Amino acid sequence: MNMQKMLKDLQKMQTKMSQAQTNLQSQSFEAEAGGGMVKVVINGQGIITSIKLNPNAVDKDDVEALEDLIMAAVNAAVKKKDDATSSSMNELTQGMKIPGLF
């Protein structure tokens, strides 16, 4: 096996992975819960950038329901981001599980 070619291939993969990570960080991931009563947007770094509440979701006698909707929407947005990250990395690594990448 040609060690120089292997190193060159690894450098190409590293460049592609860096580009993929930059691309993912610039994306937004939106999710909703309760049929659109709560909408959450996170960026590619997992930081919440927006929360929208339908006024009908706010019931002072049932705050726990609103808390549950917010949590569900945030978790769904995080899952979308994680799925996009995994999909992007799997394309680059062709399904190989490389420790420390994601």
C-alpha positions, -999 to +999 in steps of 0.1 A: +000+000+000+014+034-010+016+054+022+020+088+004-013+081-015-031+071+017-020+104+034-031+124+004-065+107+004-068+113+042-061+150+036-088+152+009-113+135+033-103+159+061-109+189+038-143+175+027-153+169+063-143+204+073-164+218+045-194+196+055-191+208+091-190+244+080-221+238+058-240+221+087-231+249+111-247+275+087-280+255+084-311+260+105-333+232+118-370+238+126-394+215+144-428+219+159-450+203+185-487+202+192-497+206+156-477+238+153-486+253+187-448+255+194-421+260+168-384+259+176-355+268+153-319+258+162-287+264+142-261+238+132-243+243+165-274+233+185-282+268+197-318+278+199-323+308+176-361+311+177-391+299+197-426+308+185-457+301+206-492+301+194-512+322+219-537+293+222-508+271+236-506+294+267-530+283+294-521+296+329-539+266+344-518+241+324-483+254+322-470+218+322-486+212+288-467+242+274-435+230+290-440+196+274-446+211+240-415+233+241-394+203+252-408+181+224-401+208+198-366+214+210-358+177+211-372+172+176-351+201+163-320+187+179-328+153+164-331+168+129-297+185+134-281+153+146-296+133+117-283+158+092-249+156+108-248+118+108-260+117+072-234+142+060-206+123+078-218+089+066-216+102+030-180+112+035-169+082+054-190+058+034-205+044+066-172+037+084-175+045+121-145+066+128-141+074+166-143+110+176-159+123+144-195+124+155 
